Amino acid sequence: MTKLGLLGGSFNPITYAHLNMAKSALEKVGLDKVYFVPVGNLYKKTELIDEKQRYEMLKLGCKNEKNIYVEDIELNKTNKISTSQAFKMIENKYGNDDTQIFYIMGADNFIKLPNWNEAESLIKNYQYIIFERNDLNLENFIRNNDLLNKYKYNFNIVKLKEKNKEKISSTIIRNLVKENNFEELLKYTKREVVDYIKEKNLYINV
């Protein structure tokens, strides 16, 4: 059976932390492929740049990475789509009797999952890979939440390697761009992404 992982987010822009999550999911859960799934322009988030530019940076970030790809299924939409709608679109595109789909997320998003719209349907009907945070014991969190505990077998908890736990975020990258500190950016994302940011003058006036 083919195992696919879908990792959603704004990727504004892609960082080494995002790539480390994808690689760890491939290695630790035995996935065959991981797809980054960027949100579209209708998603409300501070300093979010155009979906086409974020998509292009994702493709640059995934270039030469084995079994890591980009999926544009949430882009070019005229109406905002819910998490449930996005999952159904993905299931319709990739789901079949020979494919198992896992939705990848960090602990910060996972702890909010019981409060999302259609939470029980999302928790009951899908498989998840969750990356644990140092200061949060996810097994205890699941055990102490009736809804999560009811469907606990849908959750695969993954701990990142120690070297991958350093603080890396898209916010740091955006702030470094505003400071015109492009060499420092190379600690956080690939040179191809940095070159694209410079070429398109991204984040300067955001």
Backbone as JSON Lines, residues from 0, in Angstrom:
{"i":0,"aa":"M","n":[0.84,-1.2,0.0],"ca":[0.0,0.0,0.0],"c":[0.87,1.24,0.0]}
{"i":1,"aa":"T","n":[0.52,2.22,-0.83],"ca":[1.25,3.48,-0.89],"c":[0.81,4.39,0.26]}
{"i":2,"aa":"K","n":[1.78,4.98,0.95],"ca":[1.49,5.9,2.05],"c":[1.88,7.32,1.65]}
{"i":3,"aa":"L","n":[0.88,8.22,1.65],"ca":[1.11,9.62,1.29],"c":[0.92,10.51,2.51]}
{"i":4,"aa":"G","n":[1.79,11.52,2.64],"ca":[1.63,12.51,3.69],"c":[1.34,13.87,3.09]}
{"i":5,"aa":"L","n":[0.36,14.59,3.65],"ca":[0.01,15.92,3.19],"c":[0.27,16.91,4.31]}
{"i":6,"aa":"L","n":[1.1,17.91,4.04],"ca":[1.47,18.9,5.05],"c":[0.99,20.28,4.6]}
{"i":7,"aa":"G","n":[-0.07,20.77,5.23],"ca":[-0.64,22.05,4.86],"c":[-0.04,23.21,5.64]}
{"i":8,"aa":"G","n":[-0.2,24.41,5.08],"ca":[0.3,25.6,5.76],"c":[0.41,26.76,4.82]}
{"i":9,"aa":"S","n":[0.85,27.89,5.34],"ca":[1.01,29.07,4.49],"c":[2.36,29.06,3.77]}
{"i":10,"aa":"F","n":[3.41,28.48,4.41],"ca":[4.74,28.4,3.81],"c":[5.14,29.77,3.26]}
{"i":11,"aa":"N","n":[5.31,30.69,4.16],"ca":[5.44,32.11,3.81],"c":[6.75,32.71,4.32]}
{"i":12,"aa":"P","n":[7.92,32.19,3.88],"ca":[8.16,31.17,2.87],"c":[8.5,29.82,3.51]}
{"i":13,"aa":"I","n":[8.83,28.84,2.65],"ca":[9.28,27.54,3.12],"c":[10.59,27.69,3.89]}
{"i":14,"aa":"T","n":[10.77,26.86,4.93],"ca":[11.99,26.89,5.74],"c":[12.57,25.47,5.84]}
{"i":15,"aa":"Y","n":[13.77,25.4,6.42],"ca":[14.36,24.09,6.68],"c":[13.51,23.3,7.67]}
{"i":16,"aa":"A","n":[12.82,23.98,8.57],"ca":[11.96,23.29,9.53],"c":[10.85,22.53,8.81]}
{"i":17,"aa":"H","n":[10.25,23.15,7.79],"ca":[9.22,22.47,7.0],"c":[9.8,21.22,6.32]}
{"i":18,"aa":"L","n":[10.98,21.37,5.73],"ca":[11.61,20.24,5.06],"c":[11.98,19.14,6.05]}
{"i":19,"aa":"N","n":[12.42,19.53,7.23],"ca":[12.76,18.53,8.25],"c":[11.54,17.73,8.68]}
{"i":20,"aa":"M","n":[10.39,18.4,8.77],"ca":[9.16,17.68,9.1],"c":[8.83,16.66,8.02]}
{"i":21,"aa":"A","n":[8.93,17.07,6.77],"ca":[8.63,16.17,5.65],"c":[9.58,14.97,5.64]}
{"i":22,"aa":"K","n":[10.86,15.24,5.83],"ca":[11.85,14.16,5.82],"c":[11.64,13.2,6.99]}
{"i":23,"aa":"S","n":[11.32,13.75,8.15],"ca":[11.1,12.91,9.33],"c":[9.86,12.04,9.15]}
{"i":24,"aa":"A","n":[8.82,12.58,8.51],"ca":[7.61,11.8,8.24],"c":[7.91,10.65,7.28]}
{"i":25,"aa":"L","n":[8.71,10.92,6.27],"ca":[9.12,9.88,5.34],"c":[9.87,8.76,6.05]}
{"i":26,"aa":"E","n":[10.79,9.18,6.92],"ca":[11.67,8.22,7.58],"c":[10.97,7.46,8.71]}
{"i":27,"aa":"K","n":[10.3,8.17,9.59],"ca":[9.78,7.57,10.82],"c":[8.44,6.85,10.64]}
{"i":28,"aa":"V","n":[7.64,7.3,9.68],"ca":[6.33,6.68,9.47],"c":[6.34,5.79,8.22]}
{"i":29,"aa":"G","n":[7.43,5.84,7.49],"ca":[7.53,4.99,6.3],"c":[6.68,5.46,5.15]}
{"i":30,"aa":"L","n":[6.5,6.79,5.04],"ca":[5.73,7.32,3.92],"c":[6.49,7.15,2.61]}
{"i":31,"aa":"D","n":[5.73,7.04,1.53],"ca":[6.34,6.96,0.21],"c":[6.56,8.34,-0.39]}
{"i":32,"aa":"K","n":[5.64,9.26,-0.1],"ca":[5.75,10.63,-0.62],"c":[5.14,11.6,0.4]}
{"i":33,"aa":"V","n":[5.66,12.82,0.39],"ca":[5.05,13.91,1.16],"c":[4.78,15.07,0.21]}
{"i":34,"aa":"Y","n":[3.58,15.64,0.33],"ca":[3.21,16.81,-0.47],"c":[2.99,18.0,0.46]}
{"i":35,"aa":"F","n":[3.64,19.13,0.15],"ca":[3.3,20.38,0.8],"c":[2.03,20.93,0.13]}
{"i":36,"aa":"V","n":[1.09,21.4,0.94],"ca":[-0.18,21.91,0.42],"c":[-0.36,23.35,0.9]}
{"i":37,"aa":"P","n":[0.07,24.33,0.11],"ca":[-0.05,25.73,0.55],"c":[-1.49,26.24,0.5]}
{"i":38,"aa":"V","n":[-1.84,27.08,1.46],"ca":[-3.16,27.71,1.45],"c":[-3.19,28.79,0.37]}
{"i":39,"aa":"G","n":[-4.41,29.14,-0.04],"ca":[-4.58,30.16,-1.07],"c":[-4.63,31.58,-0.53]}
{"i":40,"aa":"N","n":[-4.92,32.51,-1.41],"ca":[-4.93,33.93,-1.05],"c":[-6.06,34.31,-0.11]}
{"i":41,"aa":"L","n":[-7.1,33.5,-0.04],"ca":[-8.24,33.85,0.81],"c":[-8.0,33.52,2.28]}
{"i":42,"aa":"Y","n":[-6.92,32.82,2.57],"ca":[-6.57,32.51,3.95],"c":[-6.08,33.79,4.63]}
{"i":43,"aa":"K","n":[-6.61,34.09,5.8],"ca":[-6.28,35.33,6.49],"c":[-5.12,35.11,7.45]}
{"i":44,"aa":"K","n":[-3.98,35.7,7.1],"ca":[-2.81,35.6,7.97],"c":[-1.91,36.81,7.73]}
{"i":45,"aa":"T","n":[-1.29,37.29,8.79],"ca":[-0.45,38.48,8.71],"c":[0.7,38.28,7.73]}
{"i":46,"aa":"E","n":[0.92,39.27,6.88],"ca":[2.05,39.31,5.94],"c":[2.04,38.19,4.9]}
{"i":47,"aa":"L","n":[0.87,37.63,4.64],"ca":[0.77,36.57,3.65],"c":[0.91,37.14,2.24]}
{"i":48,"aa":"I","n":[1.91,36.65,1.49],"ca":[2.08,37.13,0.12],"c":[1.3,36.24,-0.84]}
{"i":49,"aa":"D","n":[1.33,36.59,-2.12],"ca":[0.51,35.92,-3.12],"c":[0.81,34.42,-3.2]}
{"i":50,"aa":"E","n":[-0.24,33.64,-3.4],"ca":[-0.13,32.19,-3.44],"c":[0.83,31.69,-4.52]}
{"i":51,"aa":"K","n":[0.88,32.38,-5.66],"ca":[1.76,31.94,-6.76],"c":[3.22,32.03,-6.35]}
{"i":52,"aa":"Q","n":[3.56,33.08,-5.61],"ca":[4.95,33.24,-5.17],"c":[5.32,32.22,-4.1]}
{"i":53,"aa":"R","n":[4.4,31.95,-3.19],"ca":[4.67,30.93,-2.17],"c":[4.78,29.54,-2.8]}
{"i":54,"aa":"Y","n":[3.96,29.3,-3.81],"ca":[4.01,28.02,-4.52],"c":[5.35,27.85,-5.25]}
{"i":55,"aa":"E","n":[5.81,28.91,-5.9],"ca":[7.09,28.84,-6.61],"c":[8.24,28.61,-5.65]}
{"i":56,"aa":"M","n":[8.2,29.25,-4.47],"ca":[9.27,29.04,-3.49],"c":[9.24,27.62,-2.94]}
{"i":57,"aa":"L","n":[8.05,27.06,-2.77],"ca":[7.95,25.67,-2.35],"c":[8.59,24.74,-3.38]}
{"i":58,"aa":"K","n":[8.32,24.98,-4.65],"ca":[8.9,24.14,-5.69],"c":[10.42,24.24,-5.68]}
{"i":59,"aa":"L","n":[10.94,25.45,-5.47],"ca":[12.38,25.63,-5.38],"c":[12.95,24.91,-4.16]}
{"i":60,"aa":"G","n":[12.21,24.99,-3.04],"ca":[12.66,24.34,-1.82],"c":[12.66,22.83,-1.92]}
{"i":61,"aa":"C","n":[11.75,22.29,-2.72],"ca":[11.64,20.83,-2.86],"c":[12.5,20.27,-3.99]}
{"i":62,"aa":"K","n":[13.08,21.16,-4.77],"ca":[13.92,20.73,-5.88],"c":[15.07,19.87,-5.35]}
{"i":63,"aa":"N","n":[15.27,18.73,-5.97],"ca":[16.33,17.79,-5.6],"c":[16.08,17.06,-4.27]}
{"i":64,"aa":"E","n":[14.91,17.25,-3.69],"ca":[14.55,16.5,-2.48],"c":[13.82,15.23,-2.9]}
{"i":65,"aa":"K","n":[14.23,14.11,-2.38],"ca":[13.64,12.83,-2.78],"c":[12.28,12.63,-2.13]}
{"i":66,"aa":"N","n":[11.27,12.39,-2.96],"ca":[9.92,12.03,-2.52],"c":[9.19,13.16,-1.8]}
{"i":67,"aa":"I","n":[9.58,14.41,-2.04],"ca":[8.89,15.57,-1.46],"c":[8.42,16.46,-2.61]}
{"i":68,"aa":"Y","n":[7.12,16.79,-2.63],"ca":[6.52,17.5,-3.75],"c":[5.6,18.61,-3.26]}
{"i":69,"aa":"V","n":[5.01,19.34,-4.21],"ca":[4.08,20.43,-3.89],"c":[2.75,20.17,-4.58]}
{"i":70,"aa":"E","n":[1.66,20.38,-3.85],"ca":[0.31,20.17,-4.36],"c":[-0.43,21.51,-4.32]}
{"i":71,"aa":"D","n":[-1.01,21.92,-5.47],"ca":[-1.66,23.23,-5.57],"c":[-3.18,23.17,-5.45]}
{"i":72,"aa":"I","n":[-3.69,22.12,-4.85],"ca":[-5.13,21.86,-4.84],"c":[-5.93,22.96,-4.15]}
{"i":73,"aa":"E","n":[-5.33,23.72,-3.22],"ca":[-6.05,24.77,-2.51],"c":[-5.9,26.15,-3.17]}
{"i":74,"aa":"L","n":[-5.16,26.23,-4.26],"ca":[-4.89,27.51,-4.89],"c":[-5.92,27.83,-5.97]}
{"i":75,"aa":"N","n":[-5.94,29.11,-6.38],"ca":[-6.82,29.58,-7.45],"c":[-8.3,29.38,-7.14]}
{"i":76,"aa":"K","n":[-8.67,29.58,-5.89],"ca":[-10.06,29.43,-5.48],"c":[-10.71,30.81,-5.33]}
{"i":77,"aa":"T","n":[-11.99,30.89,-5.71],"ca":[-12.72,32.15,-5.58],"c":[-13.46,32.24,-4.25]}
{"i":78,"aa":"N","n":[-13.61,31.09,-3.57],"ca":[-14.23,31.07,-2.26],"c":[-13.32,30.35,-1.28]}
{"i":79,"aa":"K","n":[-13.31,30.81,-0.05],"ca":[-12.49,30.18,0.97],"c":[-13.0,28.77,1.23]}
{"i":80,"aa":"I","n":[-12.08,27.82,1.36],"ca":[-12.48,26.44,1.61],"c":[-12.12,26.05,3.04]}
{"i":81,"aa":"S","n":[-12.94,25.22,3.64],"ca":[-12.7,24.76,5.0],"c":[-11.7,23.61,5.0]}
{"i":82,"aa":"T","n":[-11.22,23.28,6.19],"ca":[-10.31,22.13,6.32],"c":[-10.99,20.86,5.83]}
{"i":83,"aa":"S","n":[-12.24,20.69,6.19],"ca":[-12.99,19.51,5.76],"c":[-13.09,19.43,4.24]}
{"i":84,"aa":"Q","n":[-13.36,20.56,3.6],"ca":[-13.45,20.59,2.13],"c":[-12.1,20.27,1.5]}
{"i":85,"aa":"A","n":[-11.04,20.83,2.08],"ca":[-9.69,20.57,1.55],"c":[-9.35,19.09,1.66]}
{"i":86,"aa":"F","n":[-9.66,18.47,2.81],"ca":[-9.38,17.05,2.99],"c":[-10.16,16.21,1.99]}
{"i":87,"aa":"K","n":[-11.4,16.58,1.75],"ca":[-12.22,15.81,0.8],"c":[-11.68,15.93,-0.62]}
{"i":88,"aa":"M","n":[-11.19,17.12,-0.99],"ca":[-10.6,17.29,-2.31],"c":[-9.36,16.41,-2.46]}
{"i":89,"aa":"I","n":[-8.56,16.37,-1.4],"ca":[-7.35,15.54,-1.42],"c":[-7.71,14.07,-1.5]}
{"i":90,"aa":"E","n":[-8.7,13.65,-0.71],"ca":[-9.13,12.25,-0.73],"c":[-9.66,11.87,-2.12]}
{"i":91,"aa":"N","n":[-10.39,12.78,-2.75],"ca":[-10.94,12.49,-4.08],"c":[-9.83,12.36,-5.12]}
{"i":92,"aa":"K","n":[-8.75,13.13,-4.94],"ca":[-7.66,13.11,-5.91],"c":[-6.73,11.92,-5.69]}
{"i":93,"aa":"Y","n":[-6.4,11.63,-4.44],"ca":[-5.37,10.63,-4.16],"c":[-5.9,9.34,-3.53]}
{"i":94,"aa":"G","n":[-7.08,9.38,-2.95],"ca":[-7.57,8.23,-2.21],"c":[-8.02,7.08,-3.11]}
{"i":95,"aa":"N","n":[-7.59,5.88,-2.78],"ca":[-8.08,4.66,-3.41],"c":[-7.74,3.49,-2.5]}
{"i":96,"aa":"D","n":[-8.11,2.29,-2.9],"ca":[-7.93,1.12,-2.05],"c":[-6.46,0.81,-1.79]}
{"i":97,"aa":"D","n":[-5.57,1.32,-2.64],"ca":[-4.14,1.02,-2.51],"c":[-3.35,2.18,-1.9]}
{"i":98,"aa":"T","n":[-4.04,3.21,-1.41],"ca":[-3.34,4.4,-0.89],"c":[-3.85,4.76,0.5]}
{"i":99,"aa":"Q","n":[-2.94,5.01,1.4],"ca":[-3.28,5.48,2.74],"c":[-2.76,6.91,2.88]}
{"i":100,"aa":"I","n":[-3.64,7.81,3.3],"ca":[-3.29,9.22,3.39],"c":[-3.16,9.64,4.85]}
{"i":101,"aa":"F","n":[-2.09,10.38,5.15],"ca":[-1.85,10.93,6.48],"c":[-1.75,12.45,6.38]}
{"i":102,"aa":"Y","n":[-2.38,13.14,7.32],"ca":[-2.29,14.6,7.38],"c":[-1.29,14.98,8.47]}
{"i":103,"aa":"I","n":[-0.29,15.74,8.07],"ca":[0.84,16.06,8.94],"c":[0.63,17.43,9.57]}
{"i":104,"aa":"M","n":[0.87,17.54,10.86],"ca":[0.78,18.84,11.52],"c":[1.67,18.88,12.75]}
{"i":105,"aa":"G","n":[2.01,20.1,13.16],"ca":[2.76,20.29,14.38],"c":[1.84,20.29,15.58]}
{"i":106,"aa":"A","n":[2.43,20.14,16.76],"ca":[1.66,20.09,18.0],"c":[0.83,21.35,18.2]}
{"i":107,"aa":"D","n":[1.36,22.5,17.8],"ca":[0.65,23.77,18.01],"c":[-0.71,23.77,17.33]}
{"i":108,"aa":"N","n":[-0.78,23.22,16.14],"ca":[-2.07,23.13,15.43],"c":[-2.92,21.98,15.96]}
{"i":109,"aa":"F","n":[-2.27,20.89,16.31],"ca":[-3.02,19.72,16.76],"c":[-3.83,19.99,18.03]}
{"i":110,"aa":"I","n":[-3.27,20.74,18.96],"ca":[-3.99,21.0,20.21],"c":[-5.24,21.86,19.98]}
{"i":111,"aa":"K","n":[-5.31,22.53,18.82],"ca":[-6.5,23.32,18.49],"c":[-7.56,22.5,17.75]}
{"i":112,"aa":"L","n":[-7.16,21.32,17.28],"ca":[-8.03,20.5,16.43],"c":[-9.41,20.22,17.05]}
{"i":113,"aa":"P","n":[-9.52,19.91,18.37],"ca":[-10.85,19.64,18.94],"c":[-11.81,20.82,18.87]}
{"i":114,"aa":"N","n":[-11.27,22.04,18.62],"ca":[-12.11,23.23,18.57],"c":[-12.42,23.68,17.13]}
{"i":115,"aa":"W","n":[-11.92,22.96,16.16],"ca":[-12.18,23.33,14.76],"c":[-13.62,23.0,14.38]}
{"i":116,"aa":"N","n":[-14.1,23.66,13.32],"ca":[-15.4,23.3,12.75],"c":[-15.35,21.84,12.26]}
{"i":117,"aa":"E","n":[-16.43,21.12,12.5],"ca":[-16.52,19.71,12.12],"c":[-15.41,18.87,12.73]}
{"i":118,"aa":"A","n":[-15.04,19.21,13.97],"ca":[-13.89,18.57,14.62],"c":[-14.03,17.05,14.69]}
{"i":119,"aa":"E","n":[-15.2,16.56,15.12],"ca":[-15.32,15.11,15.29],"c":[-15.18,14.38,13.97]}
{"i":120,"aa":"S","n":[-15.74,14.92,12.92],"ca":[-15.61,14.29,11.6],"c":[-14.14,14.26,11.16]}
{"i":121,"aa":"L","n":[-13.42,15.36,11.39],"ca":[-12.01,15.43,11.01],"c":[-11.18,14.44,11.82]}
{"i":122,"aa":"I","n":[-11.47,14.34,13.1],"ca":[-10.7,13.46,13.99],"c":[-11.02,12.0,13.73]}
{"i":123,"aa":"K","n":[-12.28,11.71,13.48],"ca":[-12.73,10.32,13.31],"c":[-12.31,9.72,11.98]}
{"i":124,"aa":"N","n":[-12.34,10.52,10.91],"ca":[-12.25,9.96,9.57],"c":[-10.88,10.02,8.91]}
{"i":125,"aa":"Y","n":[-9.88,10.63,9.58],"ca":[-8.58,10.79,8.94],"c":[-7.45,10.36,9.86]}
{"i":126,"aa":"Q","n":[-6.33,10.0,9.23],"ca":[-5.12,9.63,9.94],"c":[-4.18,10.84,10.01]}
{"i":127,"aa":"Y","n":[-3.49,10.97,11.15],"ca":[-2.62,12.13,11.36],"c":[-1.22,11.71,11.79]}
{"i":128,"aa":"I","n":[-0.26,12.53,11.39],"ca":[1.1,12.46,11.92],"c":[1.34,13.79,12.63]}
{"i":129,"aa":"I","n":[1.62,13.73,13.92],"ca":[1.78,14.95,14.71],"c":[3.2,15.02,15.26]}
{"i":130,"aa":"F","n":[3.84,16.18,15.07],"ca":[5.19,16.39,15.58],"c":[5.14,16.99,16.97]}
{"i":131,"aa":"E","n":[5.73,16.28,17.9],"ca":[5.65,16.66,19.3],"c":[6.52,17.87,19.6]}
{"i":132,"aa":"R","n":[6.06,18.67,20.54],"ca":[6.78,19.85,21.0],"c":[7.41,19.52,22.35]}
{"i":133,"aa":"N","n":[8.58,20.09,22.61],"ca":[9.31,19.75,23.83],"c":[8.49,19.92,25.11]}
{"i":134,"aa":"D","n":[7.71,20.99,25.17],"ca":[7.02,21.33,26.41],"c":[5.6,20.77,26.48]}
{"i":135,"aa":"L","n":[5.26,19.86,25.56],"ca":[3.9,19.31,25.56],"c":[3.94,17.8,25.33]}
{"i":136,"aa":"N","n":[3.4,17.06,26.29],"ca":[3.3,15.61,26.16],"c":[2.0,15.29,25.43]}
{"i":137,"aa":"L","n":[2.1,14.96,24.16],"ca":[0.9,14.75,23.34],"c":[0.1,13.53,23.77]}
{"i":138,"aa":"E","n":[0.78,12.5,24.24],"ca":[0.04,11.32,24.69],"c":[-0.88,11.66,25.86]}
{"i":139,"aa":"N","n":[-0.38,12.47,26.79],"ca":[-1.21,12.91,27.92],"c":[-2.33,13.82,27.45]}
{"i":140,"aa":"F","n":[-2.02,14.7,26.49],"ca":[-3.02,15.62,25.97],"c":[-4.18,14.85,25.33]}
{"i":141,"aa":"I","n":[-3.84,13.84,24.54],"ca":[-4.86,13.01,23.9],"c":[-5.67,12.25,24.95]}
{"i":142,"aa":"R","n":[-4.98,11.69,25.92],"ca":[-5.64,10.9,26.96],"c":[-6.64,11.74,27.75]}
{"i":143,"aa":"N","n":[-6.33,13.02,27.93],"ca":[-7.17,13.89,28.75],"c":[-8.26,14.61,27.97]}
{"i":144,"aa":"N","n":[-8.35,14.35,26.67],"ca":[-9.39,14.94,25.84],"c":[-10.29,13.82,25.34]}
{"i":145,"aa":"D","n":[-11.55,13.84,25.73],"ca":[-12.46,12.73,25.41],"c":[-12.56,12.47,23.92]}
{"i":146,"aa":"L","n":[-12.65,13.54,23.14],"ca":[-12.82,13.38,21.69],"c":[-11.57,12.79,21.06]}
{"i":147,"aa":"L","n":[-10.42,13.31,21.42],"ca":[-9.17,12.79,20.86],"c":[-8.91,11.36,21.33]}
{"i":148,"aa":"N","n":[-9.16,11.11,22.59],"ca":[-8.91,9.78,23.15],"c":[-9.8,8.71,22.5]}
{"i":149,"aa":"K","n":[-11.0,9.13,22.12],"ca":[-11.94,8.21,21.47],"c":[-11.38,7.67,20.15]}
{"i":150,"aa":"Y","n":[-10.6,8.49,19.47],"ca":[-10.05,8.1,18.17],"c":[-8.51,8.13,18.2]}
{"i":151,"aa":"K","n":[-7.93,7.77,19.34],"ca":[-6.49,7.91,19.54],"c":[-5.66,7.09,18.54]}
{"i":152,"aa":"Y","n":[-6.25,6.04,17.97],"ca":[-5.49,5.21,17.03],"c":[-5.31,5.89,15.67]}
{"i":153,"aa":"N","n":[-5.92,7.05,15.49],"ca":[-5.72,7.81,14.25],"c":[-4.5,8.73,14.32]}
{"i":154,"aa":"F","n":[-3.82,8.73,15.47],"ca":[-2.72,9.69,15.66],"c":[-1.38,8.96,15.76]}
{"i":155,"aa":"N","n":[-0.45,9.41,14.92],"ca":[0.92,8.92,14.95],"c":[1.82,10.05,15.44]}
{"i":156,"aa":"I","n":[2.37,9.91,16.62],"ca":[3.18,10.97,17.23],"c":[4.64,10.77,16.86]}
{"i":157,"aa":"V","n":[5.27,11.83,16.38],"ca":[6.66,11.77,15.93],"c":[7.47,12.81,16.68]}
{"i":158,"aa":"K","n":[8.65,12.41,17.12],"ca":[9.58,13.33,17.77],"c":[10.69,13.66,16.78]}
{"i":159,"aa":"L","n":[10.93,14.95,16.57],"ca":[11.99,15.36,15.66],"c":[13.34,15.07,16.3]}
{"i":160,"aa":"K","n":[14.34,14.84,15.45],"ca":[15.7,14.68,15.94],"c":[16.15,15.95,16.63]}
{"i":161,"aa":"E","n":[17.07,15.82,17.58],"ca":[17.52,16.96,18.36],"c":[18.03,18.09,17.47]}
{"i":162,"aa":"K","n":[18.76,17.76,16.43],"ca":[19.34,18.8,15.57],"c":[18.26,19.58,14.82]}
{"i":163,"aa":"N","n":[17.05,19.01,14.75],"ca":[15.97,19.66,14.02],"c":[15.08,20.52,14.91]}
{"i":164,"aa":"K","n":[15.41,20.63,16.19],"ca":[14.54,21.33,17.12],"c":[14.91,22.81,17.3]}
{"i":165,"aa":"E","n":[15.96,23.24,16.58],"ca":[16.33,24.64,16.69],"c":[15.21,25.52,16.16]}
{"i":166,"aa":"K","n":[15.18,26.75,16.64],"ca":[14.1,27.66,16.28],"c":[14.28,28.15,14.85]}
{"i":167,"aa":"I","n":[13.42,27.71,13.97],"ca":[13.41,28.15,12.58],"c":[11.97,28.49,12.22]}
{"i":168,"aa":"S","n":[11.73,29.68,11.72],"ca":[10.37,30.04,11.36],"c":[10.36,30.98,10.16]}
{"i":169,"aa":"S","n":[9.23,31.01,9.47],"ca":[9.06,31.92,8.34],"c":[9.13,33.37,8.81]}
{"i":170,"aa":"T","n":[8.66,33.64,10.03],"ca":[8.7,35.01,10.56],"c":[10.13,35.52,10.65]}
{"i":171,"aa":"I","n":[11.06,34.68,11.1],"ca":[12.46,35.07,11.17],"c":[12.97,35.45,9.79]}
{"i":172,"aa":"I","n":[12.61,34.67,8.79],"ca":[13.05,34.95,7.42],"c":[12.51,36.3,6.95]}
{"i":173,"aa":"R","n":[11.22,36.55,7.17],"ca":[10.63,37.81,6.73],"c":[11.3,39.01,7.42]}
{"i":174,"aa":"N","n":[11.6,38.85,8.69],"ca":[12.26,39.95,9.41],"c":[13.67,40.19,8.91]}
{"i":175,"aa":"L","n":[14.39,39.12,8.58],"ca":[15.75,39.27,8.05],"c":[15.73,39.96,6.68]}
{"i":176,"aa":"V","n":[14.72,39.68,5.88],"ca":[14.59,40.34,4.58],"c":[14.42,41.84,4.77]}
{"i":177,"aa":"K","n":[13.59,42.22,5.72],"ca":[13.36,43.64,5.99],"c":[14.63,44.33,6.47]}
{"i":178,"aa":"E","n":[15.52,43.55,7.1],"ca":[16.8,44.09,7.56],"c":[17.88,44.01,6.48]}
{"i":179,"aa":"N","n":[17.5,43.49,5.3],"ca":[18.42,43.33,4.18],"c":[19.57,42.39,4.52]}
{"i":180,"aa":"N","n":[19.31,41.42,5.37],"ca":[20.35,40.5,5.84],"c":[20.17,39.15,5.13]}
{"i":181,"aa":"F","n":[20.53,39.14,3.85],"ca":[20.24,37.96,3.03],"c":[21.19,36.79,3.31]}
{"i":182,"aa":"E","n":[22.43,37.07,3.7],"ca":[23.34,35.98,3.99],"c":[22.85,35.17,5.19]}
{"i":183,"aa":"E","n":[22.28,35.85,6.18],"ca":[21.77,35.17,7.37],"c":[20.59,34.25,7.02]}
{"i":184,"aa":"L","n":[19.88,34.6,5.94],"ca":[18.73,33.8,5.51],"c":[19.12,32.36,5.19]}
{"i":185,"aa":"L","n":[20.37,32.16,4.78],"ca":[20.8,30.84,4.37],"c":[20.83,29.83,5.52]}
{"i":186,"aa":"K","n":[20.73,30.32,6.74],"ca":[20.62,29.42,7.89],"c":[19.22,28.83,8.0]}
{"i":187,"aa":"Y","n":[18.25,29.46,7.32],"ca":[16.84,29.13,7.53],"c":[16.14,28.54,6.32]}
{"i":188,"aa":"T","n":[16.66,28.79,5.13],"ca":[16.04,28.25,3.92],"c":[17.09,28.12,2.82]}
{"i":189,"aa":"K","n":[16.72,27.48,1.73],"ca":[17.67,27.19,0.66],"c":[18.05,28.44,-0.13]}
{"i":190,"aa":"R","n":[19.25,28.39,-0.72],"ca":[19.73,29.53,-1.5],"c":[18.78,29.86,-2.65]}
{"i":191,"aa":"E","n":[18.2,28.85,-3.28],"ca":[17.28,29.09,-4.4],"c":[16.08,29.93,-3.94]}
{"i":192,"aa":"V","n":[15.62,29.68,-2.72],"ca":[14.5,30.44,-2.17],"c":[14.94,31.87,-1.86]}
{"i":193,"aa":"V","n":[16.13,32.01,-1.29],"ca":[16.66,33.34,-0.98],"c":[16.82,34.16,-2.26]}
{"i":194,"aa":"D","n":[17.35,33.53,-3.31],"ca":[17.54,34.22,-4.59],"c":[16.19,34.67,-5.17]}
{"i":195,"aa":"Y","n":[15.17,33.83,-5.03],"ca":[13.84,34.18,-5.53],"c":[13.27,35.37,-4.75]}
{"i":196,"aa":"I","n":[13.45,35.36,-3.45],"ca":[12.97,36.48,-2.62],"c":[13.64,37.79,-3.05]}
{"i":197,"aa":"K","n":[14.95,37.72,-3.31],"ca":[15.69,38.92,-3.74],"c":[15.23,39.37,-5.13]}
{"i":198,"aa":"E","n":[15.07,38.42,-6.03],"ca":[14.69,38.74,-7.41],"c":[13.31,39.41,-7.47]}
{"i":199,"aa":"K","n":[12.38,38.92,-6.66],"ca":[11.0,39.42,-6.69],"c":[10.73,40.53,-5.66]}
{"i":200,"aa":"N","n":[11.76,40.89,-4.9],"ca":[11.62,41.92,-3.86],"c":[10.47,41.61,-2.89]}
{"i":201,"aa":"L","n":[10.42,40.36,-2.45],"ca":[9.34,39.93,-1.58],"c":[9.57,40.39,-0.13]}
{"i":202,"aa":"Y","n":[8.48,40.62,0.57],"ca":[8.44,40.92,2.0],"c":[8.97,42.31,2.39]}
{"i":203,"aa":"I","n":[9.48,43.04,1.43],"ca":[10.06,44.34,1.75],"c":[8.98,45.3,2.27]}
{"i":204,"aa":"N","n":[7.85,45.36,1.57],"ca":[6.8,46.32,1.92],"c":[5.57,45.65,2.52]}
{"i":205,"aa":"V","n":[5.72,44.41,2.97],"ca":[4.58,43.69,3.54],"c":[4.36,44.15,4.99]}
